């Protein structure tokens, strides 16, 4: 168990900056997830912490000690890779205990630690099997067992669930959550899957082009995204974005949409002074666009033509095309949903975000 501090961490390959000025403090026992699109620098950051990638500038500290020049094997870090990296000729017991045997632990210590890890991960009945006889989820648990058996200061996970099918990924997310609750070890986890980030993390670090876009807990990054990129990246399906012009009146702020609809932004305060007629972007999550079978006179309604219906069981996604582009909403009904039908969505103004048209930064503060 330990604290980790990354100060001005950077990595360059020739003239390409993979990571730039990365600053992050991780508390003891905290589970932090680095998430972002491919090529954003999250795996490079993890490899610099592990010592597998040379640092161009900045420092990595564990428990207040700078470890830039410490050999990877001496950092007391356990890393779990995407491809499991198991020894095919060794059974589960020998794979889990490999690190302990390499460090010359006694036979009794190896047995105690290995059986303890196997019990935590539900591998007790599989100890005599070889990797070729295991499922993907079982292999991943063996890789995790090999990491936790050492009782390291820090766990590093590099997209460990990306090779599993959707159902198994869901199950393994639960297993990882339980594992962290049991072993209480500081953990840094890398993924491109925002669902993994939201379900596993105490805090999420969202990256793009080697830079940190936002750091926050799952609630903060979902409900208070700092910019349009974060708002669009976090959440499935992605947030809807609608261009409009901001208007002022004695009654408050309005947005004029392309279909002549006027949206009253009740309860909003803007971080910046807005000029009348300034272009902004409205952000509305699909779950906040509710299909209204009957148009109500007093409701704010967005109307668009139905193009795709995606049944998900408990709810159905409606992908539509309107004057303001493509929007996605949700419904609990399945009747009369035909291609080309005009769909009406009720909008709750309190759930809307306002972003600057040029910079993409969120400029709205909701005060309710």
Number of C-alpha atoms within 10 A of each C-alpha: 19 17 19 25 20 20 16 15 21 25 23 14 9 6 6 8 15 20 27 20 16 18 16 16 12 18 16 17 19 20 22 25 28 28 29 26 16 13 15 21 25 29 22 22 25 20 18 20 28 25 21 13 14 16 21 15 15 16 21 24 16 19 14 11 12 14 18 19 12 11 12 18 10 9 18 15 19 23 22 23 16 16 16 18 13 20 15 12 11 15 19 30 23 20 22 30 22 19 17 20 14 8 9 11 13 10 10 9 12 22 15 11 19 26 19 17 26 24 13 17 19 15 19 16 10 17 17 13 14 19 21 13 12 14 11 19 17 18 20 24 25 30 23 25 28 27 23 27 22 21 17 17 21 25 23 23 21 21 20 23 24 14 15 16 11 11 8 14 18 15 11 19 17 13 16 15 14 15 16 17 12 10 14 14 21 22 28 22 25 23 23 21 17 21 15 19 26 20 13 21 21 16 21 25 23 26 25 20 17 21 20 22 16 18 19 17 17 20 12 14 23 18 14 16 23 20 20 22 17 23 26 19 20 23 17 12 14 16 25 20 22 19 19 23 19 23 20 14 8 5 9 13 19 20 24 17 18 15 11 9 15 16 19 18 23 16 13 20 15 14 10 10 8 16 11 13 14 13 19 22 24 23 21 25 24 21 17 20 23 20 24 19 14 9 15 11 7 6 12 18 21 22 22 22 20 22 16 16 17 11 15 9 7 8 13 17 19 24 19 23 19 16 14 16 13 16 24 25 24 22 19 14 14 11 7 8 15 14 12 13 13 15 24 23 23 19 20 16 17 14 15 17 26 28 26 19 17 9 9 17 18 25 20 20 14 16 9 7
